[in-house]
């Protein structure tokens, strides 16, 4: 089974979450084909000079391969994440999703498994709405959105995995997020 983790990240938090999800999937038996991809962000070059938090992981994020439509077509399980912007996905991830509209009529993504994740400043930042947006996209494309199991040790919303970054985006994923991610992935992959 090919698993692709696709993300957009500016401050690095969504990337770090994607990396934790990658580790969790890669540690499961039978998950020999897992990879991580980023969506293109032309604005980040301008922002990194003004915000040290962005510059911190800039080179590492930009070394990740770019996602493409062919990545989606080749994947059996798609895990997609975005920072929460005003209760929605980032414009960069939305552009990527819009470019996949050709698959709606052909139903080329039908039946693929899907899990969403996001980062948000705090619990009032609209993370659940962002996750619903990603799951709504998956449903429209005929994919099967997976919810987060309700019996995780660390509670997450049913719609996907969430990490709260703080208002300055300076709170990196903590051990609780890492444990919840690992537990969720193992349950979803029946390990």
C-alpha positions in Angstrom: 0.0 0.0 0.0 1.4 3.4 -1.0 0.8 6.1 1.6 1.5 9.7 0.7 1.6 12.5 3.2 1.0 15.9 1.6 1.3 19.2 3.5 1.6 22.9 3.3 3.7 24.6 6.1 5.0 28.1 6.7 6.2 28.3 10.3 7.2 24.6 10.2 4.7 23.2 12.5 2.5 21.5 9.9 5.7 20.1 8.4 6.8 18.7 11.8 3.4 17.1 12.2 3.7 15.6 8.7 7.1 14.2 9.7 5.6 12.6 12.9 2.8 11.1 10.8 5.5 9.8 8.4 7.4 8.1 11.2 4.2 6.6 12.6 3.2 5.1 9.2 6.7 4.0 8.4 6.9 2.1 11.8 3.9 -0.1 10.9 4.4 -3.4 9.3 3.2 -3.6 5.7 3.8 0.2 5.2 6.9 -0.2 3.1 5.9 2.5 0.6 5.4 5.8 2.4 6.5 9.2 1.3 6.1 12.9 2.2 5.4 15.8 -0.1 4.9 19.5 0.1 2.7 21.8 -1.9 4.3 24.8 -3.6 4.5 28.1 -1.8 5.8 31.1 -3.7 5.1 33.5 -0.8 7.3 31.9 1.8 10.5 33.3 0.3 9.3 36.8 1.2 8.2 35.9 4.7 11.3 34.1 5.9 13.3 37.3 6.2 10.7 38.9 8.5 9.8 36.0 10.7 12.6 33.9 12.4 10.2 31.0 13.1 9.8 30.6 9.3 13.5 30.7 8.6 14.1 28.0 11.2 12.9 25.1 9.0 12.8 26.9 5.6 15.6 24.9 4.0 14.4 21.5 5.4 10.8 22.1 4.2 12.0 23.2 0.7 14.1 20.0 0.4 10.9 17.9 0.5 9.6 16.8 -2.9 6.7 18.7 -4.4 3.3 17.0 -4.5 1.6 16.5 -7.9 -1.5 15.0 -9.3 0.4 11.8 -10.2 1.3 11.4 -6.5 -2.5 11.3 -5.7 -3.1 8.8 -8.5 -0.4 6.4 -7.3 -1.5 6.5 -3.6 -3.8 4.2 -1.8 -3.8 6.2 1.5 -3.6 10.0 1.3 -2.8 11.9 4.5 -3.2 15.7 4.0 -2.5 18.6 6.2 -2.6 22.4 6.2 -2.2 25.2 8.7 -5.6 26.6 9.7 -6.0 30.1 8.2 -9.2 31.8 9.4 -10.9 28.5 9.9 -9.9 27.2 6.5 -7.0 25.6 4.6 -4.2 27.7 3.3 -4.5 29.2 -0.1 -1.5 27.2 -1.2 -3.2 23.9 -0.3 -6.4 25.1 -1.8 -4.6 25.8 -5.1 -3.3 22.3 -5.0 -6.8 20.9 -4.4 -8.3 23.0 -7.1 -5.8 21.6 -9.6 -7.1 18.1 -8.9 -10.6 19.0 -10.2 -9.9 16.9 -13.3 -10.3 13.8 -11.1 -13.8 14.6 -10.0 -15.5 13.7 -13.3 -13.2 10.7 -14.0 -13.5 9.5 -10.3 -9.8 8.6 -10.4 -9.5 9.1 -6.7 -12.6 7.1 -5.8 -12.0 4.6 -2.9 -8.7 5.9 -1.8 -8.3 6.3 2.0 -7.9 9.8 3.4 -6.9 11.3 6.8 -6.6 15.0 7.5 -4.4 17.0 9.9 -4.0 20.7 10.7 -2.2 23.1 13.0 -3.9 26.1 14.6 -2.9 28.8 17.0 -5.4 27.7 19.7 -8.6 25.7 20.1 -10.7 28.7 19.0 -8.8 29.0 15.7 -11.2 26.9 13.6 -9.1 23.8 13.3 -12.2 21.6 13.2 -13.5 23.6 10.3 -10.2 23.3 8.4 -10.3 19.5 9.0 -14.0 19.4 7.7 -12.9 21.3 4.6 -10.2 18.6 3.9 -12.7 15.8 4.5 -15.3 17.5 2.4 -12.8 17.6 -0.5 -12.1 13.9 0.0 -15.8 13.1 0.0 -16.4 15.0 -3.2 -13.5 13.2 -4.9 -14.9 9.8 -3.8 -12.2 9.1 -1.2 -13.0 7.5 2.1 -12.3 10.1 4.9 -11.2 8.3 8.1 -12.0 9.8 11.4 -9.7 9.9 14.4 -10.6 7.0 16.8 -12.5 8.3 19.8 -10.7 6.1 22.3 -7.2 7.7 21.9 -5.4 8.4 25.1 -5.1 12.1 24.1 -8.3 13.4 22.7 -8.5 14.8 19.2 -11.5 16.0 17.2 -13.1 13.2 15.1 -12.3 15.1 11.9 -8.5 14.7 12.0 -5.3 15.3 13.9 -4.6 18.8 15.4 -1.6 20.5 16.9 -2.0 23.9 18.6 0.9 26.1 17.9 0.3 29.2 20.1 -0.5 32.6 18.8 3.1 33.2 17.6 3.3 29.7 16.1 6.3 29.0 18.3 4.9 25.8 20.1 6.3 22.8 18.2 4.5 19.5 18.3 4.7 18.0 21.8 4.9 14.5 23.0 1.1 14.3 23.4 0.7 15.0 19.7 3.3 12.5 18.8 1.7 9.8 21.0 -1.8 10.6 19.7 -0.5 10.4 16.1 1.3 7.1 16.6 -1.8 5.6 18.3 -4.2 6.9 15.6 -2.1 5.6 12.7 -1.6 2.2 14.3 -5.4 1.9 14.9 -6.2 3.1 11.3 -3.7 0.6 9.8 -4.9 -2.1 12.1 -1.5 -2.8 13.7 
